């Protein structure tokens, strides 16, 4: 269920967008890779591939830094979700 964000616009959660993606693009899949990781930050790459030939159709990147709001054990999840979403 979409949530309201600043300005009253509706925002769909990444999980909801993934369901819609798989319904609309059943001939594609999403992959993720860790591009950099250390004790303070992680960089993730997400990409959409066409299943029949593995051609990359789109990419996304995200970086997450460790801080009080992002403990080290949550960085991978945050960066991957952001890269995909």
C-alpha positions in Angstrom: 0.0 0.0 0.0 1.5 3.4 -1.0 2.4 5.8 1.8 2.0 9.6 1.7 5.2 11.6 1.6 6.0 15.3 1.8 3.7 17.3 -0.4 1.0 14.6 -0.2 2.4 12.5 -3.0 2.0 8.7 -2.8 5.1 6.6 -2.6 5.2 2.8 -3.3 7.6 0.8 -1.2 10.4 -1.1 -3.0 8.6 -4.4 -2.3 5.5 -3.2 -4.0 7.5 -1.9 -7.0 9.2 -5.2 -7.3 5.9 -7.1 -7.5 4.7 -4.7 -10.2 8.0 -5.1 -12.1 7.8 -8.9 -12.1 4.1 -8.7 -13.3 4.9 -6.3 -16.1 8.4 -7.6 -17.1 8.3 -11.4 -16.6 11.0 -11.7 -19.3 13.5 -9.8 -17.1 15.2 -10.2 -13.8 17.0 -8.0 -11.3 20.5 -8.8 -10.1 22.7 -7.0 -7.5 26.5 -6.9 -6.9 28.6 -5.5 -4.1 31.0 -3.1 -5.8 32.8 -1.8 -2.7 32.6 -2.7 1.0 34.7 -1.7 4.0 34.0 -1.0 7.7 32.3 2.3 7.0 30.4 2.1 3.6 29.1 -0.2 0.9 28.4 0.5 -2.7 25.8 -1.7 -4.5 25.0 -2.1 -8.2 21.6 -3.3 -9.3 20.8 -4.2 -12.9 17.9 -5.4 -14.9 18.7 -8.2 -17.4 16.6 -9.7 -20.1 16.3 -13.4 -19.2 16.6 -14.8 -22.8 20.1 -13.3 -23.5 21.2 -11.7 -20.2 21.5 -8.3 -21.9 21.7 -5.6 -19.3 18.8 -3.1 -19.9 19.2 -0.7 -16.9 21.5 -0.2 -13.9 21.3 1.6 -10.6 23.8 2.3 -7.9 23.6 3.2 -4.2 26.0 3.9 -1.4 25.2 3.5 2.3 27.5 4.9 5.1 27.6 3.6 8.6 26.3 6.1 11.2 23.9 6.2 14.1 20.9 5.6 11.8 22.7 2.9 9.7 24.5 0.4 11.9 27.1 -1.7 10.0 24.9 -4.8 10.0 22.1 -3.0 8.1 24.3 -1.4 5.4 24.0 -4.2 2.8 20.2 -4.3 3.1 19.9 -0.5 2.8 22.3 -0.1 -0.1 20.8 -3.0 -2.0 17.2 -1.8 -1.5 18.2 1.7 -2.6 20.0 0.5 -5.7 17.0 -1.7 -6.7 14.3 0.7 -5.7 
